[in-house]
């Protein structure tokens, strides 16, 4: 993934968030560790659904809030983590995925020492979502 400055977009619906994720999937690769930031309900898991759709995954996608980590056999393989329930702990199992998977991590502030290569911030703005990306190619 090429490094880039901050890119922002306004997304008007869940369908637009999924479509943006589908397009974003084309710029991501194994070894990328992406921090997904935003409050509850901001659309982080919806964006992950779009990314996975863009990689050919057609099954339902749920947030891994309770099992913490989900993997998907796409190309590249994806590891989706939700760290919301962690409280000052580390999750050493994540290390196993950093080189071989595209890693999408919700609530990254729970383990700030993770080696993030990019960041996506989703913010609720009325009925819309403002999405800001840093460290991701500007061709979106």
C-alpha positions in Angstrom: 0.0 0.0 0.0 1.5 3.4 -0.9 1.6 6.0 1.8 -0.6 9.0 1.3 -1.9 12.1 3.1 -5.4 12.4 4.7 -8.3 11.6 2.3 -11.9 12.2 3.5 -15.3 11.3 2.0 -18.9 11.7 3.1 -20.9 8.5 2.8 -24.7 8.9 2.8 -25.8 5.4 3.5 -24.9 1.9 4.6 -24.8 0.9 0.9 -22.3 3.7 0.1 -20.2 2.6 3.0 -20.1 -1.0 1.7 -19.4 0.2 -1.8 -16.5 2.4 -0.5 -15.1 -0.6 1.3 -15.4 -2.7 -1.9 -13.3 -0.1 -3.7 -10.9 0.3 -0.8 -10.2 -3.5 -1.0 -8.4 -3.0 -4.3 -5.7 -0.8 -2.5 -5.1 -3.1 0.5 -2.8 -6.1 0.7 -1.4 -8.8 3.0 0.9 -7.1 5.6 -1.3 -4.0 5.9 -2.4 -3.4 9.5 -5.3 -1.0 9.4 -6.7 0.8 12.5 -10.5 1.3 12.3 -11.5 4.1 14.6 -14.9 5.4 15.5 -17.6 5.3 18.1 -20.2 2.5 18.5 -22.4 2.5 15.4 -20.0 4.6 13.3 -19.9 1.9 10.5 -16.6 0.1 11.2 -18.0 -3.4 10.7 -20.1 -2.2 7.7 -16.9 -1.0 6.1 -15.2 -4.3 6.8 -18.2 -6.0 5.1 -17.5 -3.9 2.0 -13.8 -4.7 2.0 -14.5 -8.4 2.3 -17.1 -8.2 -0.5 -14.4 -6.5 -2.6 -12.2 -9.5 -1.9 -14.9 -12.0 -3.0 -16.3 -13.0 0.4 -20.1 -13.3 0.0 -21.1 -14.8 3.4 -22.5 -12.7 6.2 -19.9 -10.7 8.3 -20.5 -10.0 12.0 -18.3 -8.0 14.3 -16.0 -10.3 16.3 -16.9 -8.5 19.5 -17.1 -11.7 21.6 -14.5 -14.0 19.9 -12.2 -11.0 19.3 -10.7 -12.4 16.0 -12.2 -13.7 12.8 -10.3 -14.8 9.7 -11.5 -15.0 6.1 -10.0 -17.1 3.4 -9.9 -14.4 0.7 -7.0 -13.3 -1.4 -5.3 -11.8 0.5 -6.5 -13.5 3.6 -8.1 -11.1 6.1 -7.9 -11.0 9.9 -10.7 -8.9 11.5 -10.3 -8.1 15.2 -12.6 -6.2 17.5 -10.7 -5.2 20.7 -13.6 -3.4 22.4 -13.7 -5.8 25.3 -10.0 -5.6 26.1 -9.0 -3.6 29.1 -5.2 -2.9 29.2 -4.3 -6.4 28.0 -2.4 -7.4 25.0 -3.4 -10.0 22.5 -0.3 -11.8 21.3 -2.3 -13.9 18.9 -2.5 -10.9 16.6 1.2 -11.1 15.9 0.6 -14.3 13.9 -1.3 -12.5 11.2 0.7 -9.3 10.6 2.8 -10.6 7.7 0.4 -13.0 6.1 -3.0 -11.2 6.3 -4.7 -7.9 5.7 -5.4 -7.0 9.3 -8.5 -4.9 10.1 -8.6 -3.9 13.7 -11.5 -2.2 15.4 -10.9 -0.3 18.7 -7.1 -0.1 18.1 -6.7 2.3 21.0 -7.0 -0.8 23.3 -3.5 -1.8 22.1 -1.8 1.3 20.8 1.6 -0.4 20.3 0.3 -2.4 17.3 2.3 -1.8 14.1 -0.4 0.1 12.2 0.4 1.0 8.6 -2.9 2.9 7.9 -5.8 4.4 9.8 -9.5 4.8 8.9 -11.7 7.0 11.1 -15.5 6.9 10.8 -17.5 9.7 12.3 -21.3 10.0 12.5 -22.5 13.2 11.0 -26.3 13.3 11.1 -27.5 10.5 8.8 -24.2 10.4 7.0 -20.7 9.0 7.9 -17.5 11.0 7.4 -14.7 8.6 6.6 -11.1 9.8 6.8 -8.2 7.6 5.6 -4.5 8.1 6.2 -1.7 5.9 4.9 -3.9 4.6 2.1 -3.3 5.4 -1.6 -5.2 8.5 -2.8 -6.9 6.8 -5.8 -10.3 6.3 -4.2 
